[in-house]
Each structure stands twice: as structure tokens, then as C-alpha cells.
Amino acid sequence: DIQMTQSPSSLSASVGDRVTITCRASQTINKYLNWYQQKPGKAPKLLIYVASNLQSGVPSRFSGSGSGTDFTLTISSLQPEDSATYFCQQSYSPPRTFGGGTKVEIK
Amino acid sequence: EVQLVESGGGVVRPGGSLRLSCAASGFTFDDYGMSWVRQVPGKGLEWVSGINGNGGTLGYGDSLQGRFTVSRDNAKNSLFLQMNSLRAEDTALYYCARDGGFSGYLDYWGQGTLVTVSS
């Protein structure tokens, strides 16, 4: 199975800050990497698919990059509503494993 | 509007069985693969299983093969997860989600159904 490692596990940043979350795969997954946002009590929401494609309706301050084994999710200017947990997921091969999550808090 | 509504969760004793269902609407069901994802409250996400539009399975998560079986009924726009030999560690909120395309990303999710395995 492909292991997905996210870092950091949590972070605290101020409104307007640039925030970067990384995700590393245990083997190459080409660009089959997706990012989700989850708020408490809610289902996850797709943000980015296939490494860098912004899902419809997602604000443009979210962006994704990477290929192979190393990927990043960037929030260019953190907003209060971005307080959530973010998960990466590989869809290169089953089982389509998730990273452990990154909790983003607003200072 | 795409809607996914899970049902069938509940409390079950260790070793018992449950069948989860997911009713889909708002899209052409057999055009899309579907997945089950679970989450222990307060913890991370775990991919459970997936199935393509024709009913071919995409495998199962670790330790689930042989105990869980995914299936679908395209005539009824429904996805199922048969869970047997349940263990305490299977306690979680179970989500169904739509595969948005061939790349396997999950673009729509239900609100989940809670499974509690306890004696």
C-alpha cells in the first residue's frame, strides 16, 4: 500500500498569511493527488484534484502543486473560514490512502 | 443537485453484520464510480472500498478484504457496503462519495452514517 505523510500535523497562522501544507507519498503517484478540506461535523470537501486542478467553486487562494512523491497545498492569504483540517489522498492505486491530516487554526 | 444519503448504521455487537446503503440522486449513477470512506470521530479519513460504474470493485482498505463487500444496484441508484465479522475498531462514521472522474478524486460526499461496534 502507498503511505501518505502530511506535514505539519497542525499549524496556527494569522489572517492574510501564506500557508503551505506538504504531502509525501511512499512511492511515485504521478499526479494522482487530491486535497480535501473538512470542518467539524461536516463531510470532507474536495479542493484540488490531480495535484493542481482547482475544484469548481473553490476560492482561487487555494492552489496545489507537485508530482511524483512530493506535493503541496498552498493558501495564499489565509481567511478565517479556512480554519479546518486538510487531508491529501492518492488515487494512483487502490487502496486510495489518505494522509493523516493537517489542522489549520487562525491565531 | 447531486445528493448522496447514507443509511443502515447503528449499534452492533462484535462479530455481527451490517449493510450500509447510499442512495444517489442528481446525476447519472452508472456513469460514475463510487467509494466508501470511514472516519473515527476526531481522527483521520480511511478509504474503505470503491467500485466502478459497471460494478467492478477497486479493492479494499487494509484488514477489510474478506470481511467487507462493496456492491451497487444501478437500477436503483444505490451503493451498498456489506460488513461482516465486525470489530470494535470498525466503529466509525461511514461516508459514501462519488468518484469525480477516472482520476479517482471524490467530488461529492454524503453526510455519513455512524456504525458503533460494541458489546
Chai-1 contact restraints between the chains, C-beta under 6 A:
chainA,res_idxA,chainB,res_idxB,connection_type,confidence,min_distance_angstrom,max_distance_angstrom,comment,restraint_id
A,N34,B,Y105,contact,1.0,0.0,6.0,A-B,restraint_1
A,A43,B,Y95,contact,1.0,0.0,6.0,A-B,restraint_2
A,A43,B,W109,contact,1.0,0.0,6.0,A-B,restraint_3
A,A43,B,Q111,contact,1.0,0.0,6.0,A-B,restraint_4
A,P44,B,W109,contact,1.0,0.0,6.0,A-B,restraint_5
A,L46,B,D107,contact,1.0,0.0,6.0,A-B,restraint_6
A,Y49,B,Y105,contact,1.0,0.0,6.0,A-B,restraint_7
A,V50,B,S103,contact,1.0,0.0,6.0,A-B,restraint_8
A,F87,B,L45,contact,1.0,0.0,6.0,A-B,restraint_9
A,S91,B,S103,contact,1.0,0.0,6.0,A-B,restraint_10
A,S91,B,G104,contact,1.0,0.0,6.0,A-B,restraint_11
A,S91,B,Y105,contact,1.0,0.0,6.0,A-B,restraint_12
A,P94,B,L58,contact,1.0,0.0,6.0,A-B,restraint_13
A,P94,B,G59,contact,1.0,0.0,6.0,A-B,restraint_14
A,P95,B,W47,contact,1.0,0.0,6.0,A-B,restraint_15
A,P95,B,G59,contact,1.0,0.0,6.0,A-B,restraint_16
A,P95,B,G61,contact,1.0,0.0,6.0,A-B,restraint_17
A,R96,B,W47,contact,1.0,0.0,6.0,A-B,restraint_18
A,R96,B,G104,contact,1.0,0.0,6.0,A-B,restraint_19
A,F98,B,L45,contact,1.0,0.0,6.0,A-B,restraint_20
A,G100,B,G44,contact,1.0,0.0,6.0,A-B,restraint_21
A,G101,B,G44,contact,1.0,0.0,6.0,A-B,restraint_22
